[in-house]
Every structure is written in C-alpha cells, then in structure tokens.
Amino acid sequence: MNIDGFFIWDVNREAVHYTAKANENIILVFDSNNEWVGFSVATSGKNWNYFNLDLDWNGYWIARERGGFNVFTTEGEWIAFST
C-alpha cells in the first residue's frame, strides 16, 4: 500500500510526525507512536494551517519551492520541516 503523505522532522532532524492526505484540502497528522494528533487545512495557495484535535490552531506550513514545507508556530517560530 502506498500512502500519499510525508514525514515531518524537527530542527534537530528527528522524525516527529508523519502525514496522510485525506483529500485535496485536509492532511491528517500522526505522531511517532502512530497516534492521530491533528490535521492541516489548505489555505489559498500552497500553504496549510495546522490544528490539534481540540481544534486549537497550532501553526502553519509554508510550501518550499523544491517541495515540502517549513513548519512554524503561531508566533512564527520555525520548528520543523517536511520531506
């Protein structure tokens, strides 16, 4: 089975999450223990807003030109990237 998704790495290059695309507008986010921890919602353009399961906005993902995303907190701190 091939799942449409990617890994998210923290700034220390530790794998912290992986994703699975639910549809064109929703990406599901799982932690390293395979627990569902949140989801991202597409914005206009190629960027995404990230929410936890309590529906709290936790940050945003900015698309990189070469693919993948840089992940930021709601305060704008860069905390992770995807591959």
CYANA upper distance limits for C-alpha pairs under 8 A (distance plus 0.5 A):
  3 ILE  CA     20 ALA  CA      6.90
  3 ILE  CA     21 LYS  CA      8.31
  4 ASP  CA     20 ALA  CA      6.22
  4 ASP  CA     21 LYS  CA      6.14
  5 GLY  CA     18 TYR  CA      7.61
  5 GLY  CA     19 THR  CA      5.37
  5 GLY  CA     20 ALA  CA      4.94
  5 GLY  CA     21 LYS  CA      6.22
  6 PHE  CA     18 TYR  CA      6.18
  6 PHE  CA     19 THR  CA      5.92
  6 PHE  CA     20 ALA  CA      7.77
  6 PHE  CA     82 SER  CA      7.08
  6 PHE  CA     83 THR  CA      6.41
  7 PHE  CA     15 ALA  CA      7.27
  7 PHE  CA     16 VAL  CA      8.28
  7 PHE  CA     17 HIS  CA      6.42
  7 PHE  CA     18 TYR  CA      4.79
  7 PHE  CA     19 THR  CA      6.93
  7 PHE  CA     82 SER  CA      6.05
  7 PHE  CA     83 THR  CA      6.21
  8 ILE  CA     15 ALA  CA      6.43
  8 ILE  CA     16 VAL  CA      6.42
  8 ILE  CA     17 HIS  CA      5.49
  8 ILE  CA     18 TYR  CA      6.23
  8 ILE  CA     19 THR  CA      8.36
  8 ILE  CA     80 ALA  CA      7.08
  8 ILE  CA     81 PHE  CA      6.09
  8 ILE  CA     82 SER  CA      4.81
  8 ILE  CA     83 THR  CA      7.19
  9 TRP  CA     13 ARG  CA      5.72
  9 TRP  CA     14 GLU  CA      5.70
  9 TRP  CA     15 ALA  CA      4.88
  9 TRP  CA     16 VAL  CA      6.05
  9 TRP  CA     17 HIS  CA      7.53
  9 TRP  CA     80 ALA  CA      5.89
  9 TRP  CA     81 PHE  CA      5.91
  9 TRP  CA     82 SER  CA      6.52
  9 TRP  CA     83 THR  CA      8.43
 10 ASP  CA     14 GLU  CA      5.94
 10 ASP  CA     15 ALA  CA      7.05
 10 ASP  CA     16 VAL  CA      6.93
 10 ASP  CA     79 ILE  CA      6.36
 10 ASP  CA     80 ALA  CA      4.57
 10 ASP  CA     81 PHE  CA      6.96
 11 VAL  CA     78 TRP  CA      8.49
 11 VAL  CA     79 ILE  CA      6.32
 11 VAL  CA     80 ALA  CA      5.73
 11 VAL  CA     81 PHE  CA      7.85
 15 ALA  CA     32 SER  CA      7.86
 16 VAL  CA     31 ASP  CA      6.50
 16 VAL  CA     32 SER  CA      6.31
 17 HIS  CA     29 VAL  CA      7.06
 17 HIS  CA     30 PHE  CA      5.93
 17 HIS  CA     31 ASP  CA      4.91
 17 HIS  CA     32 SER  CA      6.21
 18 TYR  CA     29 VAL  CA      6.43
 18 TYR  CA     30 PHE  CA      5.88
 18 TYR  CA     31 ASP  CA      6.96
 18 TYR  CA     32 SER  CA      7.90
 19 THR  CA     27 ILE  CA      6.95
 19 THR  CA     28 LEU  CA      5.96
 19 THR  CA     29 VAL  CA      5.08
 19 THR  CA     30 PHE  CA      6.54
 20 ALA  CA     27 ILE  CA      6.29
 20 ALA  CA     28 LEU  CA      5.72
 20 ALA  CA     29 VAL  CA      7.22
 21 LYS  CA     26 ILE  CA      6.86
 21 LYS  CA     27 ILE  CA      4.95
 21 LYS  CA     28 LEU  CA      6.62
 22 ALA  CA     26 ILE  CA      5.91
 22 ALA  CA     27 ILE  CA      5.98
 22 ALA  CA     28 LEU  CA      6.89
 23 ASN  CA     27 ILE  CA      7.61
 24 GLU  CA     42 ALA  CA      8.37
 25 ASN  CA     41 VAL  CA      6.12
 25 ASN  CA     42 ALA  CA      5.41
 26 ILE  CA     39 PHE  CA      7.23
 26 ILE  CA     40 SER  CA      6.16
 26 ILE  CA     41 VAL  CA      5.43
 26 ILE  CA     42 ALA  CA      7.00
 27 ILE  CA     39 PHE  CA      5.96
 27 ILE  CA     40 SER  CA      5.56
 27 ILE  CA     41 VAL  CA      7.20
 28 LEU  CA     36 TRP  CA      7.86
 28 LEU  CA     38 GLY  CA      6.72
 28 LEU  CA     39 PHE  CA      4.92
 28 LEU  CA     40 SER  CA      7.06
 29 VAL  CA     36 TRP  CA      6.49
 29 VAL  CA     37 VAL  CA      6.34
 29 VAL  CA     38 GLY  CA      5.57
 29 VAL  CA     39 PHE  CA      5.73
 29 VAL  CA     40 SER  CA      8.01
 30 PHE  CA     34 ASN  CA      6.05
 30 PHE  CA     35 GLU  CA      5.76
 30 PHE  CA     36 TRP  CA      4.86
 30 PHE  CA     37 VAL  CA      5.86
 30 PHE  CA     38 GLY  CA      7.50
 31 ASP  CA     35 GLU  CA      5.95
 31 ASP  CA     36 TRP  CA      7.11
 31 ASP  CA     37 VAL  CA      6.94
 37 VAL  CA     52 ASN  CA      6.46
 37 VAL  CA     53 LEU  CA      6.59
 38 GLY  CA     50 TYR  CA      7.70
 38 GLY  CA     51 PHE  CA      6.06
 38 GLY  CA     52 ASN  CA      4.60
 38 GLY  CA     53 LEU  CA      5.56
 39 PHE  CA     50 TYR  CA      6.30
 39 PHE  CA     51 PHE  CA      6.01
 39 PHE  CA     52 ASN  CA      7.00
 39 PHE  CA     53 LEU  CA      8.05
 40 SER  CA     48 TRP  CA      6.31
 40 SER  CA     49 ASN  CA      5.76
 40 SER  CA     50 TYR  CA      4.73
 40 SER  CA     51 PHE  CA      6.61
 41 VAL  CA     48 TRP  CA      5.81
 41 VAL  CA     49 ASN  CA      5.76
 41 VAL  CA     50 TYR  CA      7.05
 42 ALA  CA     46 LYS  CA      7.64
 42 ALA  CA     47 ASN  CA      6.61
 42 ALA  CA     48 TRP  CA      4.96
 42 ALA  CA     49 ASN  CA      7.06
 43 THR  CA     47 ASN  CA      6.06
 43 THR  CA     48 TRP  CA      5.83
 43 THR  CA     49 ASN  CA      7.41
 46 LYS  CA     62 ILE  CA      7.91
 46 LYS  CA     63 ALA  CA      6.39
 47 ASN  CA     60 TYR  CA      7.95
 47 ASN  CA     61 TRP  CA      6.19
 47 ASN  CA     62 ILE  CA      5.44
 47 ASN  CA     63 ALA  CA      6.08
 48 TRP  CA     60 TYR  CA      6.12
 48 TRP  CA     61 TRP  CA      5.56
 48 TRP  CA     62 ILE  CA      7.31
 49 ASN  CA     57 TRP  CA      7.77
 49 ASN  CA     58 ASN  CA      8.41
 49 ASN  CA     59 GLY  CA      6.56
 49 ASN  CA     60 TYR  CA      4.85
 49 ASN  CA     61 TRP  CA      6.82
 50 TYR  CA     57 TRP  CA      6.50
 50 TYR  CA     58 ASN  CA      6.11
 50 TYR  CA     59 GLY  CA      5.68
 50 TYR  CA     60 TYR  CA      5.85
 50 TYR  CA     61 TRP  CA      7.76
 51 PHE  CA     55 LEU  CA      5.94
 51 PHE  CA     56 ASP  CA      5.84
 51 PHE  CA     57 TRP  CA      4.99
 51 PHE  CA     58 ASN  CA      5.81
 51 PHE  CA     59 GLY  CA      7.69
 52 ASN  CA     56 ASP  CA      6.05
 52 ASN  CA     57 TRP  CA      7.30
 52 ASN  CA     58 ASN  CA      7.14
 57 TRP  CA     74 THR  CA      7.92
 58 ASN  CA     73 THR  CA      6.58
 58 ASN  CA     74 THR  CA      6.42
 59 GLY  CA     71 VAL  CA      7.79
 59 GLY  CA     72 PHE  CA      6.00
 59 GLY  CA     73 THR  CA      4.69
 59 GLY  CA     74 THR  CA      4.92
 59 GLY  CA     75 GLU  CA      8.37
 59 GLY  CA     76 GLY  CA      8.41
 60 TYR  CA     71 VAL  CA      6.44
 60 TYR  CA     72 PHE  CA      5.93
 60 TYR  CA     73 THR  CA      7.04
 60 TYR  CA     74 THR  CA      7.44
 61 TRP  CA     69 PHE  CA      6.17
 61 TRP  CA     70 ASN  CA      6.07
 61 TRP  CA     71 VAL  CA      5.03
 61 TRP  CA     72 PHE  CA      6.79
 62 ILE  CA     69 PHE  CA      5.74
 62 ILE  CA     70 ASN  CA      5.77
 62 ILE  CA     71 VAL  CA      7.01
 62 ILE  CA     72 PHE  CA      8.45
 63 ALA  CA     67 GLY  CA      7.25
 63 ALA  CA     68 GLY  CA      6.44
 63 ALA  CA     69 PHE  CA      4.92
 63 ALA  CA     70 ASN  CA      7.06
 64 ARG  CA     68 GLY  CA      6.18
 64 ARG  CA     69 PHE  CA      5.85
 64 ARG  CA     70 ASN  CA      7.37
 67 GLY  CA     83 THR  CA      8.17
 68 GLY  CA     81 PHE  CA      7.83
 68 GLY  CA     82 SER  CA      5.66
 68 GLY  CA     83 THR  CA      5.91
 69 PHE  CA     81 PHE  CA      6.03
 69 PHE  CA     82 SER  CA      5.73
 69 PHE  CA     83 THR  CA      8.12
 70 ASN  CA     78 TRP  CA      7.57
 70 ASN  CA     79 ILE  CA      8.45
 70 ASN  CA     80 ALA  CA      6.58
 70 ASN  CA     81 PHE  CA      4.90
 70 ASN  CA     82 SER  CA      7.14
 71 VAL  CA     78 TRP  CA      6.36
 71 VAL  CA     79 ILE  CA      6.31
 71 VAL  CA     80 ALA  CA      5.37
 71 VAL  CA     81 PHE  CA      5.93
 71 VAL  CA     82 SER  CA      8.32
 72 PHE  CA     76 GLY  CA      5.86
 72 PHE  CA     77 GLU  CA      5.66
 72 PHE  CA     78 TRP  CA      4.90
 72 PHE  CA     79 ILE  CA      6.09
 72 PHE  CA     80 ALA  CA      7.55
 73 THR  CA     77 GLU  CA      5.72
 73 THR  CA     78 TRP  CA      7.18
 73 THR  CA     79 ILE  CA      7.47
